[in-house]
């Protein structure tokens, strides 16, 4: 349910990034850049808070590990994008660089929609596997005693 609240943001965020890209590329007044930065920041926080809450809710009993893994993944992706951004910017310019990044964001948004539809099923299957493994371990411990 938490991810359903992000659908609007998943659509708007790449569009805001594309708007920001072409405001930079066309050298629009700084006020236009500020408006687009505000829009991008607002929508990114909107999506991030809901997805982080989903990660915590979906990982009962191991939410701190899930949040830590999320932070590690975000940091790794930020590092990679930071390393490739300058060569992309030099070769393509601001407009096309941010447009490519927006396409990547749109693809990740599609993946989140897949999680919305399949997440409950995947969690149920994972819980069944964990329960079966716990039962097998318990039986193994009983045999050893």
SVG drawing of the C-alpha trace seen along z (x, -y; Angstrom):
<svg xmlns="http://www.w3.org/2000/svg" viewBox="-2 -35 37 73">
<polyline fill="none" stroke="black" stroke-width="0.4" points="0.0,0.0 2.8,-2.4 4.3,-2.1 0.9,-3.1 1.4,-6.6 4.5,-7.0 3.0,-6.3 2.5,-10.0 6.0,-10.8 7.4,-8.0 5.9,-9.7 6.6,-13.3 10.2,-12.8 11.7,-11.8 9.8,-14.7 11.2,-17.1 14.7,-15.9 14.1,-16.3 12.8,-19.8 15.8,-20.6 18.1,-19.2 16.8,-21.4 16.5,-24.5 20.3,-24.1 21.0,-23.3 19.1,-26.3 20.8,-28.6 17.4,-29.8 17.5,-32.4 18.6,-31.2 15.1,-31.4 14.0,-28.7 16.9,-26.5 15.8,-27.1 12.2,-26.2 13.2,-22.9 15.7,-22.1 12.9,-22.6 10.5,-20.4 13.1,-17.7 14.0,-17.8 10.4,-17.8 9.4,-14.8 12.5,-12.9 11.9,-13.3 8.2,-12.3 9.2,-9.1 12.1,-8.3 10.2,-8.5 7.4,-6.2 9.9,-3.7 12.0,-3.7 8.8,-3.1 7.9,-0.2 11.4,1.3 11.0,1.1 7.5,2.6 8.4,5.4 11.3,6.6 9.9,7.4 12.6,8.4 15.4,7.3 14.4,3.8 17.7,2.3 19.6,4.5 17.3,3.6 17.7,-0.1 21.5,0.3 21.5,2.2 19.3,-0.5 21.8,-3.1 24.8,-1.2 23.1,-0.7 22.2,-4.3 25.7,-5.4 27.2,-3.0 24.9,-4.2 25.7,-7.9 29.4,-7.1 29.0,-5.5 26.9,-8.3 29.3,-10.9 32.2,-9.2 30.5,-9.0 28.6,-12.3 31.5,-14.6 32.6,-12.6 28.9,-12.4 28.4,-16.1 31.5,-16.9 30.4,-14.6 26.7,-15.1 25.9,-18.4 23.6,-18.9 20.3,-18.3 21.1,-14.8 23.0,-13.7 20.1,-14.4 17.7,-13.0 19.5,-9.7 19.5,-9.8 15.7,-10.5 15.3,-7.4 17.2,-5.3 14.9,-6.8 11.8,-5.9 13.1,-2.3 13.6,-2.0 10.1,-3.4 8.8,-0.6 10.6,1.9 8.9,0.4 5.5,0.9 6.5,4.5 7.3,4.7 3.9,3.2 2.2,6.0 4.4,8.9 5.9,7.9 3.3,9.6 3.7,12.8 7.5,12.6 7.4,12.0 5.0,14.9 7.3,17.2 10.3,16.0 8.6,16.5 7.6,20.1 11.3,20.8 12.5,19.4 9.9,21.4 10.9,24.6 14.6,23.9 13.8,23.3 11.8,26.5 14.6,28.4 17.2,26.9 15.0,27.8 14.7,31.4 18.4,31.6 19.0,30.4 16.5,32.9 18.3,35.8 21.6,34.7 20.3,34.8"/>
</svg>
